[in-house]
Amino acid sequence: MDGDQSTAGKRRAGRPRKARAPVPATRAGAIDAAYLAQTPAAHRRAHAQVLTPPELSALMAAWIAEACPATLLDPAFGTGILARAVAAQRPGIAVTGWEIDPAIAAAGQAACAAEGLAPDLRIGDFLASPAGPVEAVIANPPWLRPLAGNGLRAQIRAMALRTGVPLQGAVNAYTLFVIEACLRLRPGGRGAFLLPAEWANANSGAVLKEFLLSRGLLRRLVSVCNLRPVFADALTTASLVLVEAPRSGEALPESVACLFVPEGAALPGPGTSGRPVPVAALRAAPKWDVLLRDLPAAPPPGFVRLAALATTRRGLATGANGFFHLSRAAALAQGIAPHRWLPCVAKAGDAPGPVFTAADLDTLEAAGRPTVFLDLTPPLAPAEAAYVDAGAAEGLDARFLTRNRTPWHAPERLSVAPIWAATFARDRLRFVLNEAGALQLTAFHGIFPERRDRAFLRALTACLNAAPVACLAEAQLRRYGGGLRKIEPRDLLEISVPDLRRVPPARLAALGQALAALNEGRRGAQARLDRLVEEVAAEVATGEETHR
């Protein structure tokens, strides 16, 4: 981000796009813009460099300046945008910065000099720097996940051992920066951090949330809607995490000022604190979007969590889709026996409707799409062994997933899911009834209802695709820039659906018919399905009241 990753790696989300910074109004701004324009995108991606927008910089700086610190630490300095924003509100403040990339550090020194600021800028890894107390810290830390070769997993293990914080391998680099910076804050010291908004809704964010709440650090939280553009050079989300270290003898705060900025709304002014949310409620909520967006936390009458009706599992992860997932014609050409062909779908676009049939699979095959997964469990015929050897010669056996399987070409557990849930969506979540009996790769998660009769499966798929369920599911989604949404298998279990266990056969059949109309694209089918699901849920709720 403004600063960069302590070790190189690729960004998975919010990847920098072609720079299109606004016309700079100052000499320092011109230096920022020149760095974006002249630095290769690959270099900025490797170091997770995305410059902080002025409107966010001003908000973060106001929180810091309000405490009147004499010194400031920026552990991910970049071009010094945040340090300069604080200095503008707190003239004379002494700034120390850490930056691992000499190229952006040089730009940062020049930009600061243009505004009369002379930071003590050190080239190196903040996470490996000598610890010492600080009055204030401000950072747009690197947003990087642990990847093969980037060294982050080792840093996670080292920090967990040193600090006692239960860090695990899935945490993002920004988590390490925030924790390390907060541990260095003096009592009464303040910190301001720019993080992706999804940290508060992701399972991997649990350790950071507990760290901030249990130590009484988190004071304000501003979350920006994922549909509201924030960055000029990255498609990602934003939230401001504003902290203050408790003073000696001070009671820990009982609430946190939370503010959600919806699409189309302006960012709040520096004096806007937000709505107080009890710390107890935050600690009890696995996903904070429920509280930030004021979404329903429990299933309404007539609804239950999907976990009451089904289990879930992610799609099949191969580690080498092009090797394991072929068209029938390609599999035949490689000499793979047909008994090893398992019907399989790889991409969400291959199953665009709410029902996927064997005929749809044949249509994909006719279009040249991959439609079979190769079950290469030993023993293998000579042609099959030769195919496996060819894959190993390409290094496929050394990939992250394959090298952890024995043998590398044997599949993980194979289970045909009766219903698929698209992993990503731009609009509402999408669910597909798998009448083809096909496997699915990771573009879809699998839903495995306890009841497997056709009427129940069709009814449940219909409900999952209805607007009332989609609205309730908003609390479970992970949101990324540009409106992209994601859901994980565990999140699916928390979706509220009508309690179909209490629905009579005739109404199950009606839901199945509504699904068929939706699949056929009949006019008004979606609206009729939405009304029917509302009616069914109301009937279940009425029955529940009757039996009390």
N, C-alpha and C positions, 0 to 999 in steps of 0.2 A: 504494500500500500504506500503511504507516504514514505515509510521505511520499508524494509524488506526482510525476507526470510533469512534466518541465521545460517541455513544451508540451502543450496539451490534445489529447485524442484518445480514441477508444473502446477499451475492452478487448475482446479477442477470446476470451480464456480466463479462467476464474476470475472471471466478472462478478459484482459484488456483488449479493447477494440482499436481500430485505427484512430489515432489521437485527433480530437476535434475540440481542443480547448478554446474557450472564448477569447476574444481579442483582449490582450492584457492592457490594464489601465496604468500600470506602474512598471518601473524597470525590473523589479523583482518578479512581477508577473510575466514579463517578457522572458526572463530566464527560465521560469517554470515551463512556459509554452515551448521554448526552444528545446528544452530537454525532452519533452514529449515528442516533438516533431523530429528530432535528430537521433533519438535512441531507438534501435531496432525493437520491434514488438516482442521478439523472442527473449531479448535481454530483460525487458520489463516483466514479462510473464515469469521468467525464471526467478525473479526476485519479488514477485507479487507487488509491483509498483503501480499504484493508482493514486493520483493526487487528490487530497481532500478538497471538496468544494468550499468556496468562501463562506457560504451561509452556514455550513456545519462547523467550519473552523471558528466562526464568530461565537456560536453557541457554546462550544467547548471552552473557548478562551474565557468567556464571561464567567463560567463556573469556577475556573481557576483563579481569575483575577479578583473575584469577589472575596476570596480569603486573604488577599494581599500578601502573597508569598514573595520572599526576596530571591529565591532560586527556583529553577524549573529543570526537570529532566524530560527529554524526549528520547525514548529508547529505540525509535524507528524513524530517524530524523528525515530522511528523504531530502527534499528541497527546502525543508524548514518552514513549510506553510504554517504549521500549528504553532511553532515557537514564535514566528513573526506575528501571528494573530494575538498571542498572549502579550508580547512586547508592546504591541500597539495599544493595549489596554492597561498595561502595567510597565510603563517606561522605566528603564534601568534594571530590569530583572536580569539576573545572571543565569544563562542558559548552558546546560550541559547536554550534549547529544551523542547518541551512538548510531553508527551506520555501517553496515557491512559491505556495501557496494561503493567503491571509491568514485565511480563515475557520477552517481547521483549526489554523493557527498560534496564533490567539487561544485556541482550546480547549487547545492544548498549553501555552501560557504559564500558563493558569489551573490546569491539572492539575499542572504542576510546582510552582507556588506552593503548592498544597494540600499538597505533600509537602516543602516547605522547600527546593526546588531553584530556582535562579535562572539559567537558561541564557542564554547570549548567542545569542539566536535572531534570525536574519537572514532577512528576506523576500526571496527571489530564487532564481535558478537555480543550484544547486550546480555544475553542469557549466560555468557561465560565471564561477564565483567565482575570486578570486585564489588561486593555488596556494601552499601552504606546508606544511612538515613537520608531521605529527601523530603522537601517541603511540599512539592507539587510535581505531578507527572501528567503529561498529555501525550497521546499516541494514537496513530492510525496503524496498528500493528499488522504484520503480514497475515494474510488469510491463506494459509497453506495446510493441506492435509498430509498426513504421513504417507509417503510414497516410497517405492523401492529406490534406493540410492540417494535419498535426500537427507538421511541422517537424523530425521526428526524423531523417529521412534527411540533412538538411543538417548536423545535429550529428554524425552518424556520419562523414560525409566530413571534417568539420573535425577531429574527434578522431584519425582515421586519419592525417591529414596532420601533425598536431601531435606525435603520440606515436610514429608509425611502426608501430603495431599494425595488422595487416591486417584492419581492420574492413570489413564489407560491408553492403549495404542491408537484409539480412534480420535483423540482430541486434536483440535486444530492448533496451529502454531500461535494464533492470537491468544488462546487460553494460557499458554506458558508466559507470554508477555504480560498479560493482565495480572496473573498471579504473582509473578516475580516483582513487578512494579509495585503492587499493593503491599507486598511483604516489606518493601523498603520505605513505605510512607511513615513519616513521623506521626504521633498522635495529633489529630486535627488537620493533618495534611490531606490535600485533595487530589483526585485523579479524574481525568476525562478520557474515555476511550471510544473510538469509532469501530463498531463491530457489525457484521452482517445481521440483519434482523432475525434470521432463522436460528441463531444460536439459542434463543429463548424457547424455541419449540422443538429442538432436536434432542434426541436421547443423549448425544455426545456432549450436550451443554449442561448436563445435570451436575457434573463435578464443579463447574465454574459457578453455577447458581448457588449451590450449597456453600461454596467457599465465601462468596460475597455476602450471603445472608447470615450464615452462622457467625461471622466475625463483625457483623454490623456495619459493613462497608457500603453497601448499595444504598444510595439516597434518592437518586432520580433515574428514570429510564424513559427514553424517548424512542419510540419505534415508528418507522416510516413505512407506509403501505408499499407493498412490492410493486404496485402498478404506478407509483409515482417516481419518475426518473430523478435520480440524485446525482449520479456521477456522469461526467461528460465522456469519459473514456473507458467505462466498464458497465456491463449490464448486470448489476447486482443490487442488493438491498442495503439498508442502513439502519443502525440504531445507535443511540448515544447512551453509554453507561457511565454515569457520574457517581463517583464514590468519595467518601470522606472517612478517614481512619478515626475511630472513637478516641476521645481523650481519656486519660486516666480517671477512673471512677464514674465515667459517663455511662448512663444506661443505654443499651443498644436500642436502635430505633424500632418502633412497633409497626411502622408502615413505610412504604416507598412511594414517592410521587411518580406516577406512571402517566404517560401521555402517548396516545396513538394518533398519528398524523395520516388521515385518510387521503385517498386519491383526489387530486385537485386542490387540496388545502395547502396553505402556506405553512412553512415551518414556524414554530412558535418563537416568540421573542425571548430574550434572555431571562426576563422576569417570570415567565410562565412555568409554573411548577408541575401542574398536572393533578390528576385525581389520586388521593391516597389509597393505596391497596395494602391491606394488612400483610405483614411478613408471614404470618401463619397461613394465610391463603396462598401466598406465593410458594411457600415450602410444600404445601399440600398438592399443588397443581403441577403435574408433570409437563404440561405445555402451557406457557404463559399467555399465548394468544387468547385463550379462553377469558383471561382477566383483562388483557390489554384492549381487546376488541369488544368486551362485554358480551361474549358468546355463551350460549347455554352450556353449563358444565355437566349436567346429568340428563339422561334421556327423559323426554317429556312423557306424559301419560300415554299409554298405548305402544310405547317404543321400548326396546331393550338394546343393549350393546350387542354388536354382532358376535361377540365372544360367547354369548348365550346360545347361539345357533350354529356356530362354525369355528373351525380353526383356520389359520392362514400360514402360508409359507412363501418365501421368495421363489422367483422363477429359477430355472436351471442355469447355473453359471458354468461355462465350459472352459474359459481361459483361452479359447482359440475357436471362435465361432466358425470361421471359414474352413476349419479342418473338420469339425464335428457336425456341422449343419450344412447339408448339400441338397441340391435337387435330386430327384430320383434318377434322372438321366446321368448326372455327374457321379452319383454313387455307383451306378451300374458300370460306368466307364472305368472306375477305379477298381472294379472287381470285388466290391463289397456285396456280400450275399444279402438278398432281400429280407431274410429273417432278422437281420441286424438293423433294418430301417424302422424307425419309430416316427410316426407323424409328429411334426413339431412346427411351431410358429416362432419367428425370431423378433419381428418388429410389430409395434402397435398398429402401424398402418396396414399390416397384412390382415388384420381383423377389425375393419372399421365399423361394423354394425354391432348391435347388442346380442346377436346370435351368430355363432360360427359353426358351420356344418362341414360334412365330408365333401360336399359339392364345392364349398368355398376353398377347401384345401386343393381340390383338383384344379380349380381355376388359377390358384397361385402357381401350381406346377406347370400349367399350360403357358403361364406368363414367364416361366424361367426362374421363378423365385425358389429359394431353398425351402424344402417342405419335409425333410426327413433328418432326424437326429441319428447318428451312428453309434450304436451300442457296441463298442469294441472290447467287451469283456473277453479275456482269454478263455479257451484256446482260440487261436486265429488260424484261418486258412492262409496258404502262402501269399495270395494276392493281398489279403488284409494285413498280414505281417509286413509286407513290402510297403503298404500305404503308411503304416505306423512308423516304419523306419525312415521313410521320406519326411514325415512330420518331425521326427527327432533331429534329422539332419538340418532342418530349418530352425532348430532351436525351440520348437514348441514345447518340448518336455521340460524346459528350464524356466518357463513362465511362472508367475507367482502361484496361480491356482494349480497348474498341472504338476509342478514339482512337489506339491504337497499331497499328491494322490499316488497310490501304489496299486497297479502300475499307473503311469501318468495318463494313459489313454483310456482307463476305465472310468465310467461315468459315476457321478455321485448318485445318491438315492433318487430313483425315478418314481414320480407319482403324478398321475393324471388328475388335474384339478377340475372339478365340475364347473367352476366359475372363475373367470380371470378378472383381475383388477389392473387397469393400466397404471404403471408406476409413475408416469408423468402426465400432466395435462395442462393445457392453456386455459381451458374454461372449467367446467365442472369435471369431477371424476367420471371415469367411464368403466363400465363392467360388461363382460361378455359371457354368455352362456356357451360352454364348450361342448356342443353336441357332436363335434368331430372326434372327441376322445383324444385330442392331441396334447402333447407336451408343450410347454411354453418356456422360452428363454427369459431373461431378466427384464424385458420390456413389460412383462405382466407378472404380478404376484398371483398366487393360487389361493382360492377360497374353497374350503372343504367342509360343507355343511354336514351336520350329523344325520339329517334326513337326506336321502339320495333319490327319492322318487321324483319322477319327471315333473309332476305338478308343483311340488315344493320348490324345486330348483328354478323352474320358470318364474314362479311367484317371487322368489327372493331376488332373482336377477332384475325383475321388473321394478321392485321396490328400490333396489340400489341405484337404478337409473332415473329415479323420480326426483323432482325438485325438492320436496320436503326433506328427503334424506340428504340430498346434496347440500342444502343449507345447514343442516346439523353437522355434516362432515367438515365444515369449514374449520372447526376447532381443532381438527386432527392433522391438517395439512402443513407441509413445510413450504415456505414461499421463497421464491427466488426472483431476481430482477426480470422485468418485462412481462410479468404475469405468469411465469412458469411455476407450476405447483408439483409437489412430489408427496407421495405417501409411502410409508414403510409397512411391512406386514403387521407389526405390532400396533401401528396406528389404525390399521383397518379394523382390528378387533374392538376399538373404541367407538366406531361409527354407530350411531343410533339408527335402528331399523324397526319397522312394525313387528310386534311379537307374533310371528306367523304360526307359532305353536298353538295360538288361541283363535286362529282364523278357520272358519268352516270350509269344507271342500269346495263349495260353490264359489266362494270369494277367492280362494286360491286359483280356481279355474279362470275367474274373471281377470285376475292379474296376469295369468299366462296369456290370455287372449290380448290383453293390452300390450304385452311384450311383443307378440307377433305383429300387431299393428304398427308398433314402433319400428320393428325390424323391416317391415315392408315399406316404410316411409309414407304411411297414410297421412293425409292432411288432418291436423289437429290431434294426432296420436299422442304427442308429448303432453299436451294440456289435459287430455282425458286420463292419461296415466297418472299425472300429478294429482288430479281430483280424486281418483280412485284410491290412491295410497293414503291421502288425507282421510277419506271416508273409512277405510279399513282400520287405520290407527284409531280413529274416533270410536269405532265400534268396539275395538279391543279395550280402549280406556273405559267405555261405558260398562262393558262386561266386568272389568276389574272393580269398578265402583259398586256394581250390583252384588258382587260376591263378598264385599267387605262387611 
